[in-house]
Amino acid sequence: MTSLKSSLTHRRQTNHLLRVEQTDWLLEAGLVRAHRQLREDDAYTGETWSVSDAIRGDEPAEIEIEVTRDDASEDSLTIRVIARLGQQDPENPRRIQRSNTWQIASELSPTTTLN
């Protein structure tokens, strides 16, 4: 019984770590999409991008992108990305949300790279 319980705990932990890693990949995909959209349209301010079809299983997933121009410096943009994986349900503690903010130069050329 102890071995079974240990296996189940390990499986849950591994599954959680995989979901956290998937959310990190969604976060990076949001940054790449913002970069691409800004190259095509310098007036791009962001979007909410549903990516549930790209995720294995039935889990809903979305990426929220917000681009703002820095008022103090016209040469700077702030890109904020929030990635969410799982149901938005108070009774479901399995929902994962990760976010990050990047400051970049507003003059994005095709050779500009983001770190």
Beta strands, then each sheet from edge to edge (+ up, - down):
strand 1: 46-50
strand 2: 61-69
strand 3: 76-85
strand 4: 96-105
sheet 1: 1+ 2- 3+ 4-
end
